[in-house]
Amino acid sequence: VQLQASGGGLVQAGGSLRLSCVASGRTLSNYGMGWFRQAPGKEREFVVGISRSGSSTSYADSVKGRFTISRDNAKNTVFLQMNSLKPEDTATYYCAADGLTGYFATSRFERQYEYWGQGTLVTVSS
């Protein structure tokens, strides 16, 4: 499956952005989906995941209450709504597809994600 992430950009602190990740090649409903991010000079980290069923989500503590993941299987698209953005949210955001974890579960581990998008840069100014 090929993943194309978009929606990044420059925003002021407190602002919002919505990232999209469009899948092609295979049906998105066969995969759990996740967003990870990598800030300059730091390791890539888990942000949020959603199960194949769509019924389970998991958030990193740093984004809980501010970010929301959703999926539209009919459009083969996953969204990440980011509100109340902070300068520390500045990073390249990657979407990824997980075909290994159970139908109702999510994973925070990169090794579970088989396919990755190219990343979209989010810059939050103070």
C-alpha beads as a LAMMPS data file, in Angstrom:
LAMMPS data file: protein, C-alpha beads

126 atoms
125 bonds

1 atom types
1 bond types

-500.0 500.0 xlo xhi
-500.0 500.0 ylo yhi
-500.0 500.0 zlo zhi

Masses

1 110.0

Atoms # bond

1 1 1 0.000 0.000 0.000
2 1 1 1.241 3.504 -0.823
3 1 1 0.593 6.312 1.632
4 1 1 0.545 10.002 0.815
5 1 1 0.505 12.440 3.722
6 1 1 -0.410 16.087 3.308
7 1 1 -1.710 19.080 5.213
8 1 1 1.418 20.239 6.975
9 1 1 2.475 23.846 7.083
10 1 1 3.371 26.805 9.242
11 1 1 0.974 27.789 12.015
12 1 1 1.139 29.978 15.077
13 1 1 1.018 28.501 18.542
14 1 1 -2.572 27.831 19.534
15 1 1 -3.612 27.241 15.957
16 1 1 -4.891 24.140 14.210
17 1 1 -3.993 21.942 11.279
18 1 1 -5.540 18.843 9.782
19 1 1 -3.282 16.249 8.250
20 1 1 -4.529 13.734 5.731
21 1 1 -3.106 10.406 4.690
22 1 1 -4.469 8.841 1.523
23 1 1 -3.830 5.190 0.800
24 1 1 -3.634 3.598 -2.599
25 1 1 -2.942 0.125 -3.822
26 1 1 -4.866 -1.658 -1.098
27 1 1 -7.976 -1.092 0.975
28 1 1 -7.259 1.019 4.010
29 1 1 -9.785 -0.873 6.103
30 1 1 -7.353 -3.807 6.210
31 1 1 -4.909 -1.783 8.278
32 1 1 -4.583 -0.147 11.608
33 1 1 -3.196 3.317 11.066
34 1 1 -0.838 5.488 12.992
35 1 1 0.840 8.854 12.966
36 1 1 4.397 9.291 14.112
37 1 1 6.555 12.396 14.169
38 1 1 10.211 13.263 14.147
39 1 1 11.527 16.578 15.357
40 1 1 14.947 17.829 14.251
41 1 1 17.681 16.036 16.123
42 1 1 15.284 13.648 17.814
43 1 1 14.113 10.110 17.270
44 1 1 10.810 9.399 15.642
45 1 1 8.018 8.973 18.153
46 1 1 4.498 7.627 18.245
47 1 1 1.721 10.205 18.195
48 1 1 -1.566 8.382 17.731
49 1 1 -3.007 5.159 16.376
50 1 1 -6.399 3.865 15.337
51 1 1 -7.436 0.238 15.004
52 1 1 -8.644 -1.430 11.841
53 1 1 -12.110 -1.478 13.353
54 1 1 -11.942 2.231 14.081
55 1 1 -13.242 1.561 17.573
56 1 1 -9.922 1.871 19.389
57 1 1 -7.508 4.772 19.507
58 1 1 -4.323 5.406 21.404
59 1 1 -2.648 8.759 21.992
60 1 1 0.725 9.842 23.246
61 1 1 0.357 11.740 26.499
62 1 1 1.853 14.834 24.916
63 1 1 -1.018 15.192 22.443
64 1 1 -3.939 13.762 24.380
65 1 1 -6.872 16.145 24.417
66 1 1 -5.456 18.206 21.548
67 1 1 -5.127 15.779 18.639
68 1 1 -7.814 13.551 17.178
69 1 1 -7.371 10.730 14.711
70 1 1 -10.170 9.538 12.474
71 1 1 -10.554 7.392 9.417
72 1 1 -12.827 7.355 6.397
73 1 1 -12.458 3.928 4.858
74 1 1 -14.728 4.819 1.955
75 1 1 -12.202 7.500 0.978
76 1 1 -9.182 5.399 1.973
77 1 1 -8.085 8.295 4.126
78 1 1 -6.952 8.853 7.693
79 1 1 -7.038 12.273 9.293
80 1 1 -5.177 13.872 12.143
81 1 1 -6.857 16.952 13.547
82 1 1 -4.363 18.947 15.575
83 1 1 -5.637 21.734 17.815
84 1 1 -3.947 23.989 20.351
85 1 1 -0.634 23.453 18.645
86 1 1 2.547 24.162 20.534
87 1 1 6.078 24.905 19.296
88 1 1 7.125 21.501 20.595
89 1 1 4.746 19.899 18.089
90 1 1 7.074 21.045 15.315
91 1 1 8.156 17.934 13.420
92 1 1 7.783 15.935 10.274
93 1 1 4.662 13.824 10.617
94 1 1 4.456 10.372 9.084
95 1 1 1.435 8.185 8.584
96 1 1 1.893 4.442 8.662
97 1 1 -0.159 1.292 8.075
98 1 1 -0.212 -1.684 10.422
99 1 1 -1.412 -4.999 9.080
100 1 1 -0.075 -7.059 11.970
101 1 1 -1.951 -5.898 15.061
102 1 1 -5.366 -7.321 15.904
103 1 1 -8.575 -5.907 14.451
104 1 1 -9.658 -4.082 17.580
105 1 1 -6.226 -3.048 18.827
106 1 1 -3.671 -0.349 18.124
107 1 1 0.085 -0.409 18.397
108 1 1 2.581 2.224 19.473
109 1 1 5.522 0.309 18.064
110 1 1 7.108 1.177 14.744
111 1 1 7.897 -2.467 14.064
112 1 1 4.190 -3.180 13.696
113 1 1 3.827 -0.677 10.871
114 1 1 4.728 -2.137 7.503
115 1 1 4.075 0.820 5.254
116 1 1 5.053 4.458 5.664
117 1 1 4.219 7.698 3.938
118 1 1 6.798 10.293 2.987
119 1 1 6.054 12.734 5.791
120 1 1 4.623 16.204 5.973
121 1 1 6.299 19.044 7.857
122 1 1 4.470 20.885 10.604
123 1 1 6.055 24.034 11.972
124 1 1 4.527 25.811 14.952
125 1 1 5.827 29.284 15.675
126 1 1 5.742 30.855 19.128

Bonds

1 1 1 2
2 1 2 3
3 1 3 4
4 1 4 5
5 1 5 6
6 1 6 7
7 1 7 8
8 1 8 9
9 1 9 10
10 1 10 11
11 1 11 12
12 1 12 13
13 1 13 14
14 1 14 15
15 1 15 16
16 1 16 17
17 1 17 18
18 1 18 19
19 1 19 20
20 1 20 21
21 1 21 22
22 1 22 23
23 1 23 24
24 1 24 25
25 1 25 26
26 1 26 27
27 1 27 28
28 1 28 29
29 1 29 30
30 1 30 31
31 1 31 32
32 1 32 33
33 1 33 34
34 1 34 35
35 1 35 36
36 1 36 37
37 1 37 38
38 1 38 39
39 1 39 40
40 1 40 41
41 1 41 42
42 1 42 43
43 1 43 44
44 1 44 45
45 1 45 46
46 1 46 47
47 1 47 48
48 1 48 49
49 1 49 50
50 1 50 51
51 1 51 52
52 1 52 53
53 1 53 54
54 1 54 55
55 1 55 56
56 1 56 57
57 1 57 58
58 1 58 59
59 1 59 60
60 1 60 61
61 1 61 62
62 1 62 63
63 1 63 64
64 1 64 65
65 1 65 66
66 1 66 67
67 1 67 68
68 1 68 69
69 1 69 70
70 1 70 71
71 1 71 72
72 1 72 73
73 1 73 74
74 1 74 75
75 1 75 76
76 1 76 77
77 1 77 78
78 1 78 79
79 1 79 80
80 1 80 81
81 1 81 82
82 1 82 83
83 1 83 84
84 1 84 85
85 1 85 86
86 1 86 87
87 1 87 88
88 1 88 89
89 1 89 90
90 1 90 91
91 1 91 92
92 1 92 93
93 1 93 94
94 1 94 95
95 1 95 96
96 1 96 97
97 1 97 98
98 1 98 99
99 1 99 100
100 1 100 101
101 1 101 102
102 1 102 103
103 1 103 104
104 1 104 105
105 1 105 106
106 1 106 107
107 1 107 108
108 1 108 109
109 1 109 110
110 1 110 111
111 1 111 112
112 1 112 113
113 1 113 114
114 1 114 115
115 1 115 116
116 1 116 117
117 1 117 118
118 1 118 119
119 1 119 120
120 1 120 121
121 1 121 122
122 1 122 123
123 1 123 124
124 1 124 125
125 1 125 126
